[in-house]
């Protein structure tokens, strides 16, 4: 009876998690990073994007509808030169796009959503091995309703697969360390599972390297900690096999290592550095990390909301996370003391602490603030999820948890589910650069001809412009007929914007007058926009001072008349 109830609970959790990940999957437009996923996964290159010429929405549509055959080797070569990521995710996505039907947005996001469901199952397995079946169900429930996990699962990006792989590798690590401490033979199958999961995650996302190093260091610290009781039990063969399995992911990654070094020094990673550095940037990473922890369990409408709504929502979030941390601090402390749960708890805590130390080393040592994007906390989220699940469980031997723990678990699941609904409703975890909002502003006069010109210096800025163009084209088409009076252009701004203004003056087929000309100019300040811009045929366009906007990237309206 207890077993059937256990697996029924797990089934319900998996179903709820899948529902939250696949609902509203197409509701939000693709943003910059997802455009990059689309281009590489379609087997295309930025060389196929029309640059420095004007083109129509039909040409834009063809960029994302034509699907040339491509091998993983070809995709890897393109990614190596035009991106700053490893290639495996794009190869998997390319194969996925050939096998599933639906709109491009659904196709792109459904695979990460599926891996997100897999991460729920992996979280269950992690805590089942580390603590108990009940703790596994708790961890699965936390992962299922986490607004952070739902957000990542609905991104056409490479986060949920590494999350699942890291959860599985932690499972193998904990089981292996337990066996070594108990004096048993090294479990070669678990060692190979650990190596396989980490090799896959490393070829999916570079940040997985931080997780691998943290796991290796955690193992060393744990074995040293238990030195007096384990030194006579652990054979040299077991130590050698442990070292061999630890080395496998690094050996498997050697062919891509030169590419990683080249990617690290690329200009595309400069966005990690502040646009206008100040003393605040030295403390921002700490608060950004704390905010990242908060939205792992609760995310109420705060972003771009009226203050009367945002302030109470923020206060409620802080109160909830404060109460949860107070509760978990007591239960996790007890888990770290109890003999039966001590090793697993210390492993998870130590792994999390080492990853955070690595993050802050990168932030303050290399000057790259990787905490500025909340999504990058995905590396250690599986351990956070496991600790929360274990803390809610707290080793009760009975079939049902004590009342206060059931209330705590119910509150976490309820608040998490509500937060996930806010994510699905675009009230939390809104898309960066807000393509939907930008397109709505640009389409302020649907009946008038419109041209959007984007200054670019790298491929990321091209992808940003494509995200605006896709959504603007969709909104213009829905207005009826606006699509036929829309043009797009990407103009090089290197070495400076004067080059872009000159290219604009020579650009043909920009549109009929009167024309609304929107200029998206990354890196340009408001005062640096010229009061007038020349276009072909000797015409000029006047800056509209009331129509300047900035959301990370500035965009300004120019009105072109006869």
C-alpha positions as CSV (number, residue, x, y, z in Angstrom):
1,X,0.0,0.0,0.0
2,X,2.8,2.4,0.9
3,X,4.7,1.5,-2.2
4,X,1.7,2.2,-4.5
5,X,1.1,5.5,-2.8
6,X,4.7,6.4,-3.2
7,X,4.8,5.7,-7.0
8,X,1.4,7.4,-7.4
9,X,2.8,10.5,-5.8
10,X,5.8,10.4,-8.1
11,X,3.5,9.9,-11.2
12,X,1.4,12.9,-10.2
13,X,4.5,15.0,-9.7
14,X,5.9,14.0,-13.1
15,X,2.6,14.8,-14.8
16,X,2.4,18.2,-13.1
17,X,5.9,19.0,-14.0
18,X,5.3,18.1,-17.6
19,X,2.1,20.1,-17.7
20,X,3.9,23.2,-16.4
21,X,6.7,22.8,-18.9
22,X,4.6,22.3,-22.0
23,X,1.8,24.8,-21.3
24,X,2.1,28.1,-23.1
25,X,5.3,26.8,-24.9
26,X,4.7,29.0,-27.9
27,X,3.2,32.0,-26.1
28,X,6.4,34.1,-26.0
29,X,8.5,35.1,-29.0
30,X,12.0,33.8,-29.5
31,X,14.7,36.1,-28.0
32,X,18.4,36.6,-28.9
33,X,19.8,33.3,-27.5
34,X,16.9,31.2,-28.9
35,X,17.5,32.8,-32.3
36,X,21.1,31.5,-32.1
37,X,19.8,28.1,-31.2
38,X,17.5,28.2,-34.2
39,X,20.2,29.2,-36.7
40,X,22.7,26.5,-35.7
41,X,20.2,23.8,-35.1
42,X,18.7,24.4,-38.6
43,X,22.2,23.6,-39.9
44,X,22.6,27.2,-41.0
45,X,25.3,29.9,-40.6
46,X,25.2,33.6,-40.1
47,X,26.9,33.8,-43.5
48,X,23.4,33.0,-44.9
49,X,21.8,36.0,-43.2
50,X,21.3,39.0,-45.6
51,X,23.6,41.7,-44.2
52,X,24.1,45.3,-45.3
53,X,21.0,45.1,-47.6
54,X,17.3,45.7,-47.1
55,X,15.1,42.6,-47.1
56,X,11.4,41.8,-46.7
57,X,9.5,39.7,-44.1
58,X,9.3,36.9,-46.7
59,X,13.1,36.7,-46.9
60,X,13.1,36.7,-43.1
61,X,10.6,33.9,-43.0
62,X,12.7,31.8,-45.4
63,X,15.7,32.1,-43.1
64,X,13.9,30.0,-40.5
65,X,11.8,27.8,-42.8
66,X,14.5,26.4,-45.1
67,X,16.1,23.4,-43.6
68,X,19.2,22.3,-45.4
69,X,20.7,18.9,-44.5
70,X,23.7,19.1,-42.2
71,X,25.9,16.7,-40.3
72,X,26.9,17.2,-36.6
73,X,30.5,17.8,-37.9
74,X,29.3,20.7,-40.1
75,X,27.2,22.1,-37.2
76,X,30.2,21.8,-34.9
77,X,32.4,23.7,-37.4
78,X,29.9,26.5,-37.6
79,X,29.4,26.7,-33.8
80,X,33.2,26.8,-33.4
81,X,33.6,29.9,-35.5
82,X,30.3,31.7,-35.0
83,X,29.4,31.0,-31.4
84,X,30.9,30.6,-27.9
85,X,29.4,27.2,-27.0
86,X,30.2,23.5,-27.4
87,X,28.2,21.8,-30.3
88,X,26.4,18.8,-28.9
89,X,23.1,20.5,-28.0
90,X,22.8,21.9,-31.5
91,X,23.4,18.5,-33.0
92,X,20.7,17.0,-30.9
93,X,18.3,19.8,-31.7
94,X,19.0,19.4,-35.4
95,X,18.0,15.8,-35.2
96,X,15.0,16.7,-33.1
97,X,13.7,19.2,-35.6
98,X,13.7,16.6,-38.3
99,X,11.6,14.2,-36.2
100,X,8.8,16.4,-34.7
101,X,6.1,18.5,-36.2
102,X,4.7,21.9,-35.2
103,X,5.7,25.5,-35.3
104,X,9.4,26.3,-35.1
105,X,9.0,27.8,-31.6
106,X,7.3,24.6,-30.3
107,X,9.9,22.4,-32.0
108,X,12.8,24.4,-30.5
109,X,11.4,24.6,-27.0
110,X,9.9,21.1,-26.7
111,X,13.2,19.3,-26.5
112,X,14.5,21.4,-23.5
113,X,11.0,20.9,-21.9
114,X,11.4,17.2,-22.3
115,X,14.8,17.3,-20.7
116,X,13.2,19.4,-17.9
117,X,10.8,16.5,-17.2
118,X,13.8,14.2,-17.2
119,X,15.5,16.5,-14.6
120,X,12.5,15.9,-12.3
121,X,13.0,12.1,-12.5
122,X,16.8,12.6,-12.0
123,X,16.2,14.7,-8.9
124,X,14.0,11.9,-7.5
125,X,16.7,9.3,-8.2
126,X,19.4,11.5,-6.6
127,X,17.6,11.9,-3.3
128,X,16.4,8.3,-3.3
129,X,20.0,7.2,-3.4
130,X,21.3,9.9,-1.1
131,X,18.5,9.8,1.5
132,X,15.3,7.8,1.0
133,X,12.3,7.3,-1.3
134,X,10.3,10.0,0.5
135,X,13.2,12.5,0.1
136,X,13.2,11.6,-3.6
137,X,9.6,12.4,-4.0
138,X,10.2,15.7,-2.1
139,X,13.1,16.7,-4.4
140,X,11.0,15.7,-7.5
141,X,8.2,17.9,-6.3
142,X,10.5,20.9,-5.7
143,X,12.0,20.5,-9.2
144,X,8.5,20.1,-10.8
145,X,7.1,23.3,-9.5
146,X,10.2,25.4,-9.3
147,X,9.7,28.6,-11.3
148,X,13.4,28.6,-12.1
149,X,13.2,25.1,-13.6
150,X,10.0,25.8,-15.5
151,X,11.6,28.9,-17.0
152,X,14.7,27.0,-18.1
153,X,12.6,24.2,-19.5
154,X,10.7,26.7,-21.7
155,X,13.9,28.2,-23.1
156,X,15.2,26.8,-26.4
157,X,18.6,26.6,-24.9
158,X,21.1,24.1,-23.4
159,X,20.3,24.2,-19.6
160,X,17.9,21.4,-18.8
161,X,20.0,18.6,-20.2
162,X,23.1,19.5,-18.2
163,X,20.9,19.9,-15.1
164,X,19.6,16.3,-15.6
165,X,23.2,15.0,-16.3
166,X,24.6,16.8,-13.2
167,X,21.8,15.3,-11.0
168,X,22.7,11.8,-12.3
169,X,26.4,12.4,-11.9
170,X,25.8,13.5,-8.3
171,X,23.8,10.3,-7.8
172,X,26.7,8.2,-9.0
173,X,29.2,10.2,-7.0
174,X,27.3,9.9,-3.7
175,X,26.8,6.2,-4.2
176,X,30.5,5.7,-5.1
177,X,31.7,7.6,-2.0
178,X,29.5,5.6,0.3
179,X,30.9,2.4,-1.1
180,X,34.5,3.6,-0.8
181,X,33.9,4.7,2.8
182,X,32.4,1.3,3.6
183,X,35.5,-0.4,2.2
184,X,33.7,-2.0,-0.7
185,X,35.1,-2.4,-4.2
186,X,35.1,0.5,-6.6
187,X,31.8,0.4,-8.6
188,X,33.2,0.7,-12.1
189,X,29.7,1.0,-13.6
190,X,28.9,4.0,-11.4
191,X,32.3,5.5,-12.3
192,X,31.6,5.1,-16.0
193,X,28.1,6.6,-15.5
194,X,29.6,9.6,-13.7
195,X,32.2,10.0,-16.5
196,X,29.6,9.7,-19.2
197,X,27.1,12.2,-17.7
198,X,29.8,14.8,-17.2
199,X,31.3,14.3,-20.6
200,X,27.9,14.9,-22.2
201,X,27.2,17.9,-20.0
202,X,30.7,19.3,-20.9
203,X,29.9,19.1,-24.6
204,X,26.6,20.8,-23.9
205,X,27.7,23.8,-21.8
206,X,31.1,25.0,-20.8
207,X,29.9,25.8,-17.3
208,X,29.6,22.1,-16.7
209,X,33.4,22.2,-16.2
210,X,32.8,24.0,-12.9
211,X,30.5,21.1,-11.8
212,X,33.1,18.5,-12.7
213,X,35.9,20.2,-10.9
214,X,33.6,20.7,-7.8
215,X,32.7,17.0,-7.8
216,X,36.4,16.0,-8.0
217,X,37.3,18.4,-5.2
218,X,34.3,17.3,-3.1
219,X,35.4,13.7,-3.4
220,X,39.0,14.5,-2.3
221,X,37.8,16.6,0.7
222,X,35.4,13.9,1.8
223,X,37.9,11.1,1.6
224,X,40.5,13.2,3.5
225,X,37.8,14.0,6.1
226,X,37.2,10.3,6.6
227,X,40.9,9.5,6.3
228,X,41.3,7.9,9.7
229,X,38.5,5.4,9.2
230,X,38.9,4.8,5.5
231,X,42.6,4.7,4.8
232,X,43.0,1.0,5.7
233,X,39.9,0.1,3.7
234,X,40.3,1.9,0.4
235,X,42.6,-0.1,-1.9
236,X,45.1,1.4,-4.3
237,X,43.1,-0.2,-7.1
238,X,40.0,1.7,-6.0
239,X,42.0,5.0,-5.8
240,X,43.4,4.3,-9.3
241,X,40.0,3.6,-10.7
242,X,38.5,6.7,-9.1
243,X,41.3,8.8,-10.6
244,X,40.8,7.1,-14.0
245,X,37.0,7.9,-14.1
246,X,37.7,11.5,-12.9
247,X,40.1,11.9,-15.8
248,X,37.8,10.5,-18.5
249,X,35.7,13.7,-19.1
250,X,38.8,15.8,-19.4
251,X,40.4,13.4,-21.8
252,X,37.2,13.2,-23.9
253,X,37.1,17.0,-24.1
254,X,40.7,17.4,-25.3
255,X,39.7,17.6,-29.0
256,X,37.5,20.7,-28.2
257,X,39.9,22.3,-25.8
258,X,41.6,24.7,-28.3
259,X,38.2,25.9,-29.3
260,X,37.2,26.5,-25.7
261,X,40.3,28.7,-25.3
262,X,39.4,30.6,-28.4
263,X,35.8,31.1,-27.3
264,X,36.9,32.4,-23.9
265,X,38.7,35.4,-25.5
266,X,36.0,36.2,-28.0
267,X,34.3,39.6,-27.8
268,X,30.9,38.0,-27.5
269,X,31.7,37.3,-23.8
270,X,32.3,41.0,-23.1
271,X,28.6,41.4,-22.1
272,X,29.7,39.8,-18.7
273,X,31.5,43.0,-18.1
274,X,29.6,46.2,-17.0
275,X,28.8,48.8,-19.7
276,X,29.7,51.6,-17.3
277,X,31.7,50.1,-14.3
278,X,31.1,51.6,-10.9
279,X,31.6,50.6,-7.2
280,X,28.2,49.0,-7.2
281,X,29.5,46.3,-9.6
282,X,31.7,45.0,-6.8
283,X,28.7,44.0,-4.6
284,X,26.1,43.3,-7.3
285,X,27.2,39.6,-7.8
286,X,26.4,38.9,-4.1
287,X,22.9,40.3,-4.4
288,X,22.3,38.7,-7.8
289,X,23.3,35.4,-6.3
290,X,20.8,35.8,-3.4
291,X,18.1,36.8,-5.9
292,X,19.0,33.7,-8.0
293,X,18.4,31.5,-4.9
294,X,15.1,33.2,-4.2
295,X,13.6,32.7,-7.6
296,X,14.5,29.0,-7.5
297,X,11.5,28.6,-5.2
298,X,9.3,31.7,-5.5
299,X,8.8,34.3,-8.3
300,X,6.0,36.7,-8.0
301,X,5.2,39.6,-10.5
302,X,8.0,42.1,-9.9
303,X,9.6,42.7,-13.3
304,X,8.3,45.7,-15.1
305,X,5.3,45.9,-12.8
306,X,3.7,49.0,-11.3
307,X,5.2,49.8,-7.9
308,X,1.9,49.2,-6.0
309,X,2.1,45.6,-7.3
310,X,5.9,45.1,-7.4
311,X,6.6,46.2,-3.8
312,X,4.1,43.9,-2.0
313,X,5.2,41.0,-4.3
314,X,8.8,41.6,-3.5
315,X,8.1,41.7,0.2
316,X,6.1,38.5,0.1
317,X,9.0,36.8,-1.8
318,X,11.5,37.9,0.8
319,X,9.2,36.8,3.7
320,X,8.7,33.4,2.2
321,X,12.3,32.8,1.3
322,X,13.4,34.0,4.8
323,X,10.9,31.6,6.5
324,X,12.0,28.7,4.2
325,X,15.7,29.3,4.9
326,X,15.1,29.4,8.6
327,X,13.2,26.1,8.5
328,X,15.8,24.4,6.2
329,X,18.7,25.6,8.3
330,X,17.5,23.5,11.2
331,X,16.6,20.4,9.3
332,X,19.7,20.4,7.1
333,X,21.8,20.9,10.1
334,X,20.2,17.8,11.6
335,X,20.8,15.8,8.4
336,X,24.5,16.8,8.5
337,X,24.7,15.4,12.1
338,X,22.8,12.2,11.8
339,X,25.1,9.3,10.9
340,X,22.8,7.8,8.2
341,X,22.5,11.1,6.3
342,X,25.7,12.9,7.1
343,X,27.8,11.9,4.1
344,X,25.2,12.6,1.5
345,X,24.3,16.0,3.1
346,X,28.0,17.1,3.4
347,X,28.6,16.0,-0.3
348,X,25.8,18.2,-1.5
349,X,26.7,21.1,0.7
350,X,30.3,21.0,-0.2
351,X,29.6,20.6,-4.0
352,X,27.3,23.7,-3.8
353,X,29.9,25.7,-1.8
354,X,32.7,24.9,-4.2
355,X,30.7,25.8,-7.3
356,X,29.8,29.2,-5.7
357,X,33.5,29.7,-4.9
358,X,34.3,29.0,-8.5
359,X,31.6,31.5,-9.6
360,X,33.0,34.3,-7.4
361,X,36.5,33.5,-8.5
362,X,35.4,34.1,-12.1
363,X,33.5,37.3,-11.1
364,X,36.3,38.9,-9.1
365,X,39.3,37.2,-10.5
366,X,38.6,37.3,-14.2
367,X,36.2,40.3,-14.2
368,X,33.3,38.4,-15.8
369,X,30.1,38.7,-13.9
370,X,28.4,35.4,-14.7
371,X,25.9,36.0,-11.8
372,X,24.3,38.8,-13.9
373,X,22.1,36.2,-15.7
374,X,20.0,34.2,-13.3
375,X,19.9,31.2,-15.7
376,X,23.6,30.5,-15.1
377,X,22.8,29.2,-11.6
378,X,21.6,26.0,-13.3
379,X,24.9,24.3,-12.7
380,X,24.4,23.8,-8.9
381,X,20.6,23.9,-8.9
382,X,20.3,20.1,-8.8
383,X,22.1,20.1,-5.4
384,X,20.0,23.0,-4.1
385,X,16.9,21.1,-5.1
386,X,18.2,17.9,-3.4
387,X,18.9,19.8,-0.2
388,X,15.5,21.5,-0.1
389,X,13.8,18.1,-0.8
390,X,15.9,16.4,2.0
391,X,15.2,19.3,4.3
392,X,11.5,19.0,3.8
393,X,11.7,15.3,4.4
394,X,14.2,15.3,7.3
395,X,14.4,11.5,7.7
396,X,11.0,10.7,9.1
397,X,10.6,6.9,9.3
398,X,6.8,7.0,9.0
399,X,4.8,6.8,5.9
400,X,3.5,10.3,6.4
401,X,5.5,13.3,7.4
402,X,4.9,15.1,10.7
403,X,2.2,17.8,10.5
404,X,4.6,20.8,10.5
405,X,6.7,19.3,7.8
406,X,3.7,18.5,5.7
407,X,2.6,22.1,6.0
408,X,6.1,23.3,5.0
409,X,6.2,21.0,2.0
410,X,2.7,22.0,1.0
411,X,3.6,25.7,1.2
412,X,6.7,25.2,-0.9
413,X,4.8,23.2,-3.6
414,X,1.8,25.7,-3.6
415,X,4.0,28.8,-3.8
416,X,6.2,27.1,-6.4
417,X,3.2,26.1,-8.6
418,X,1.7,29.6,-8.3
419,X,5.1,31.1,-9.3
420,X,5.3,28.8,-12.3
421,X,1.9,30.0,-13.4
422,X,3.3,33.6,-13.2
423,X,6.2,32.4,-15.4
424,X,3.7,30.9,-18.0
425,X,1.7,34.1,-17.9
426,X,4.9,36.2,-18.6
427,X,4.6,38.0,-15.3
428,X,7.9,36.5,-14.1
429,X,11.1,35.5,-15.9
430,X,10.2,37.7,-18.8
431,X,12.2,37.3,-22.0
432,X,15.4,39.4,-22.1
433,X,15.3,42.4,-24.4
434,X,11.5,41.9,-24.5
435,X,11.0,41.3,-28.3
436,X,7.2,41.4,-27.9
437,X,7.2,44.8,-26.2
438,X,9.8,46.3,-28.5
439,X,7.8,45.2,-31.6
440,X,4.6,46.6,-30.1
441,X,6.3,50.0,-29.6
442,X,7.8,50.0,-33.1
443,X,4.4,49.1,-34.6
444,X,2.8,52.3,-33.1
445,X,1.4,53.2,-36.6
446,X,0.5,50.0,-38.3
447,X,-0.8,51.6,-41.5
448,X,2.5,53.4,-42.2
449,X,5.5,51.9,-43.9
450,X,8.2,50.8,-41.5
451,X,11.9,50.0,-41.7
452,X,14.0,48.6,-38.8
453,X,17.7,49.1,-39.2
454,X,20.1,47.3,-36.7
455,X,23.7,48.3,-36.3
456,X,25.8,45.2,-35.7
457,X,29.4,44.5,-34.7
458,X,29.1,40.7,-34.0
459,X,26.7,37.9,-34.6
460,X,25.0,38.3,-31.2
461,X,23.7,41.7,-32.3
462,X,22.5,40.2,-35.6
463,X,20.6,37.5,-33.6
464,X,19.1,40.3,-31.4
465,X,17.9,42.2,-34.4
466,X,16.4,39.0,-35.9
467,X,14.4,38.4,-32.7
468,X,12.9,41.9,-33.0
469,X,12.3,41.4,-36.7
470,X,10.4,38.1,-36.3
471,X,8.1,39.5,-33.7
472,X,7.6,42.8,-35.6
473,X,6.8,40.9,-38.8
474,X,4.2,38.8,-36.9
475,X,2.5,41.7,-35.3
476,X,2.5,43.7,-38.6
477,X,0.9,40.7,-40.4
478,X,-1.8,40.4,-37.8
479,X,-2.7,44.1,-38.3
480,X,-3.5,43.3,-41.9
481,X,-1.3,44.4,-44.8
482,X,1.4,45.9,-42.7
483,X,3.7,43.0,-43.6
484,X,3.9,44.3,-47.2
485,X,5.2,47.7,-46.0
486,X,7.9,46.4,-43.8
487,X,11.7,46.2,-44.4
488,X,14.7,45.1,-42.3
489,X,18.4,45.8,-42.6
490,X,21.5,45.0,-40.7
491,X,24.3,47.5,-41.2
492,X,27.9,47.1,-39.9
493,X,28.8,49.6,-37.3
494,X,32.5,48.8,-37.3
495,X,34.8,50.6,-36.7
496,X,32.2,53.2,-35.7
497,X,28.6,54.2,-36.3
498,X,29.6,56.8,-39.0
499,X,30.2,53.8,-41.2
500,X,26.6,52.6,-40.5
501,X,25.1,56.0,-41.2
502,X,26.9,56.1,-44.6
503,X,25.6,52.6,-45.4
504,X,22.1,53.7,-44.6
505,X,22.3,56.7,-47.0
506,X,23.2,54.3,-49.8
507,X,20.6,51.6,-48.9
508,X,18.0,50.9,-51.6
509,X,14.4,49.6,-51.2
510,X,14.0,50.8,-47.6
511,X,10.3,51.6,-48.1
512,X,7.8,54.1,-49.4
513,X,7.5,57.5,-47.8
514,X,6.1,58.5,-45.3
515,X,8.3,56.0,-43.4
516,X,8.9,55.2,-39.8
517,X,12.6,54.3,-39.5
518,X,13.6,52.6,-36.3
519,X,17.3,52.5,-35.6
520,X,18.5,49.8,-33.1
521,X,22.0,50.9,-32.1
522,X,23.8,48.7,-29.6
523,X,26.4,50.6,-27.6
524,X,25.1,54.0,-28.6
525,X,24.0,56.6,-26.1
526,X,20.9,58.7,-26.6
527,X,22.8,61.9,-27.2
528,X,24.9,60.2,-29.9
529,X,21.9,59.6,-32.2
530,X,22.2,62.1,-35.0
531,X,19.3,64.6,-35.2
532,X,18.9,63.7,-38.9
533,X,19.8,60.6,-41.0
534,X,20.1,60.6,-44.8
535,X,18.5,57.8,-46.8
536,X,18.6,56.9,-50.5
537,X,17.4,59.4,-53.2
538,X,18.6,62.3,-51.2
539,X,15.8,62.1,-48.6
540,X,16.3,62.7,-44.9
541,X,14.7,61.4,-41.7
542,X,14.2,63.5,-38.5
543,X,14.7,62.2,-35.0
544,X,11.5,62.0,-33.0
545,X,12.7,62.9,-29.4
546,X,9.5,61.4,-27.9
547,X,10.2,58.0,-29.3
548,X,13.5,56.9,-27.7
549,X,13.6,53.7,-25.7
550,X,16.3,51.6,-24.0
551,X,15.9,48.1,-22.7
552,X,19.5,47.0,-22.5
553,X,19.7,48.0,-26.2
554,X,18.6,51.5,-27.4
555,X,16.2,52.1,-30.2
556,X,15.1,55.4,-31.7
557,X,12.4,56.4,-34.2
558,X,13.2,58.6,-37.2
559,X,10.3,60.0,-39.3
560,X,11.0,60.1,-43.0
561,X,8.6,62.3,-45.1
562,X,8.4,63.6,-48.7
